[in-house]
Amino acid sequence: MTETETITQFEVDVLEGLRNEQKSLSSKYFYDARGDEIFQQIMHMDEYYLTQKELEIFEKHKNEIVQTISDGEPFRIIELGAGDGLKTKILLTHFLECGAEFTYTPVDISGNVLAILEKSLKEDLPDLNIETYQGDYFDALSEISESPEKDVVFFLGSNVGNFSGHGAVDFLSKLRASLKPSDLLFMGVDLKKDPSIILSAYNDSQGITREFNLNLLDRINRELDGDFDRNQFLHYPYYNPHTGECRSYLISRIRQTVTIAGEVINFRAWEAIFMEISKKYDEVQLKELADQSGFKQAKSFSDSNNWFVDMLWNKI
């Protein structure tokens, strides 16, 4: 996909989302260069336990994870939404130390993130065989799945929580269809817990998550000739313990108009833009999710608080 096509799709998606009666913006567009930088800050926040707990899991269970994944034959790790590779590096290092023969293919929509990740890994793990892929997850899986070796798809950081309704089942079912019978899915999932702990992760005391959301308005201004006044929008996250969904909104403080790529968008006072969702699961819901999407659980690994889980799923 060329830069021009990316920007064009960005414009189409932004205008379509803001024309709707219930306005929304896609969270995948958070990740420009500035958004990548802010998200790295989020991952190191005290309140953002997700990174801390998944790191704990990898450190605590890395031997068993390697033994379960590696069967002595060459394989490929395909990481969807690789980010900066902070957590994955623990496992990659251990795979190399154990003499496993594998290729690491990080997939991300952000070329900036992939360039930083590749540079970091080549410096820290010079023996690692790495092949990056910028673009759509399923485009990557379609191209890579043609290779004969076993693929182990990493989908970490509770990225599956970014889907609402039947979205997770649809996504995982499509992912399953891209896998060979011997392939594995290694997926991280955030579990239900004290609602105040969850909400703090998306409404931190320093306002970093607020800045992460508002940065998308800045990106629209910069790339689509927009004139959002970020000071006229309130960042509002909330957690629903019944659904397990933590949702984030930007809410217009006043009645106003915003021009984007020459088109005028009207906002009523206190009208909301839906920005992102992060769904939390319990054990029963995870079993249902696996059943409905055509997987069965092979292994699971949790942290000391049982706040987070990483699971290895087989294709049924």
N, C-alpha and C positions, 0 to 999 in steps of 0.2 A: 504493500500500500504506500503510495507516495504521500509526501507532506501535504500536497494540495488536496488529495482525496480525503486525508484525515481531517483537515480543517473544514472541508465541505460537509463531511458527515457530522462533525461537531456542530456546525451551524444548523443543519437539519434537525438534529436531536434536541438542541437547546430551544429552538423556536417551537418545535412540536410540543415539547414538554411544558413550555410557558404559555402556549395557546389554550391548553386544556383548562376546564373549569376547576379541577384540582391540580394546581401547578406542581411540576416536578422537574428535577434535573438529575441526570444519571451520575451516580457516584464514580463511575469509571473515569470521568473527566476531572476528578480531583487531582490526578497525577500528572501535572506538568512538572517542570523542573523545581518550581517553588513548592508545589504540593508534595513532591517526593521528599524535599528537605524537611517540611513540616511533619510529614508522617514519620520520619526517622526520630524526630523529637518526641512524637506521641509514643513510639515504641519504648522509649526510655523514661517515660513518666512513671512516678510512683503509683498513680492510680490505674495505669494501664497494665493490669495484671496478666493479660493474655500472653504477652511476649515472655514475661517472667516465668509463667507456669509452663509454657511449652519448652522453654530453655531448660527448666528443671527436669521435665520428662526426658528430653534428649540426653542430658547428662546422666541421669539415673538409670535409664534403660537402653543406652546405646549398644551394649553388647548383645542384648536380646533382639533389638531391632535389626542389627546387622545379621545375626544368625538366622532370623526369620526371612529376611529379604534375599540374602545371598546364598545360592545353592551350589557355588563353585563354578557356575557358568557365567559368561559375559552378560551384562544387562545394561539397561539405560535408565537413569533417573530423569524423568521429565517433571520439572516443577512449574506448576501453573501459578502465575502471579508471584514470581520469585522475590521481588523486592530487593533488599540489600543482602540477602543470604545470611544474615546474622545467625539465625538458628540452624539453618541447614548446614552451615559450615562445620558444626559439631559432628554431624553424622558423616559428612564427606571426609573429614579428617580421619574419623574412625574407620570408615570403609577402606581408605588408603592404607592405614596402619595395619589392617587385617589382610591386606594383599588382594582385596576384591578387584576384579577386572570390570570396569564400568565406565560409561560416558555420562556426563552431567549436562542436561539440556534445560537451562532456565528459560521460561517463556514469560514475556511481559509485554503489555501494550506500550510501556514507556521505554524508548530507546535510551534515554538518559540513564535510567536505573540499570539497564543491562550493561551499558558501557562501564559504569562505576563498579558493578558487580564483577564483571569479567576482569577488570584491572586488579581489583582486590584479590580475587581468587588466584590469578596468575602470580601475584606477589607472594601470597601466603601458602598456596598449595601448587607449586610449580609442576608437580607430577600429575595434576588433575587433567583429564581429557574433557574439555568443556566446549560445547557448541551452542551458542545463544540463538534464540528465535524471538524476533519482535513481531507481535501481531496477535491475532485471535487464537484462543485456546484450541478450538476445534480445527482450525486450519493447520496448526502445529501438529496436533494428534493425527490428523489425516495423512500428513506427509511423513511423520516419523514412524507411524505404525506399520509402514511397509517393510521396515527392517525386521530381520528374523529374530533378533535377540529379545529376551523378556523385557518389557517395559514396566517400570514402577512409577506410577503417577503420584507426585506429591501435591497435595492441595491443603496447605497448612494455614495456620493463623486464624482458623475459624472463618475462612472465606466463604464456606458454604452458608454461613449465616447471613450473607448479603442477599439471599433470595427470600421472597415472601410467598405465602400461599403455596401453590403447587410448583413454584419455581425451582426449588431444590430438587424435587423428584424429576422434573423435566430435564434439568441440567445433568443430574447424575445418570439418568437413563440414556441421555445422549452420549455422555462420557463412556458409559458401559459399552455402547454400540461401537465405540472407537477402539476398544481393547481386544487383544487376542485372548484366547482361553487361559493362557499361563500368566497374563499380566496381573498386576496388583494395584490397588488404590490405597495410598497412605494419606489419611485425612485427619486434620486437626479440628476439633469441635469444642466450642465454649459451652459449659454446662450451666444449668439453672443454679442460682445461689441467692444469697441475701441481695434483694433488689437495690439496696443502697450502694453496695460494692459495684454492681453492674453499672448503675447510672453514673457513678463517679468516674468510671473509665471513659465516658463520653461527654462529661461535663466537668473537666478538671479545673482545679483551683487557679491555674496559671492562664487559662483561656486558650490553650494550644489547640484543642479540638474546635473551638469556636473559630480560630484563625484558619484552620484547615477547611472548614465549610465556606467561610467568607472569601477565601482565596479563589474559589471557583467563580465568584462574581468578578474578581479582578481579572481572571483569565478571560472571561467573556468580554470585559471592557477592552482588554489588550488585543485579543485575536479576532473579535467580531465587531469592533467599533461600537461597543456598548457604553452606556453612561450610568451604570449602577452607582448609587451612593451607598457604600457599604454601611455607613453610619445610620442609615434608615432601615436597617434590617437587624432583627433580634435572633440570636441563635438559641433554639429551644429543643433540647432532647428530652425524651421521656421513656420510661420502661413499663411495659405491661406484663406483670407476672403471670397472667392467665395465658397469653399467647407466647410468652417468652421473647417478645420483640422489643428491642430498643430502637426507637425511631428518632431521627434528627430532622429538624425543620429550620428554615430561615423565614422569619415572619416580618412582613412589611409593617413598620411602625405607623405609617401614615398613608393616606390616599396619594398615589403618585403614578407617574408614567415613566417607563424606561424604554429607550430606543436601542435596538440590537440589530445590526446589519441593515439599518434603514427601516426596520419594522417597529412600530410602537406597541408596547405591552402595557396594559393597564393593571394596576394593583389597587385593591380596596384596602382601607386601613385594617390591619391585623389579618390580612390574607397570607396564607402560608405557602411556601415552596417545600415540598417533600424532597429531602436530600439523600438520605441513606437509611438502611435498615441493618441491624445486627441481631439475628435470631439466636436464642439460647435453647438448648435441648436437654431432655432428661433421657434416662436409659430406655424407657418404653418408646419414646418418640424416635430414638436412633434406630431401634430394632425395626420400627415401622418404616422409617426412611430407607433402610437397607432392603427390606422386603419389597417395597413398592418400586424401587429403582433397579432391582435385579442383582443385588449383591448379598453376600453373607459375611459375617465378621469372622476373621481368622484369629486376630490378636487385638488386644487393647492395652494401652499404657496411660496411666493417670499420674497426676502430681500428688503431693502429700496432703493437700487440702481437698482433693477430688473436685477441683474447680474447672479442670480442663482435661480433655482426653484426646489422644492420638490413636487412631484405629487403622489396622490393616484389613482391607476387605478384598475378598475374592469375587470374581465374576461367576454368577450361577450359570 
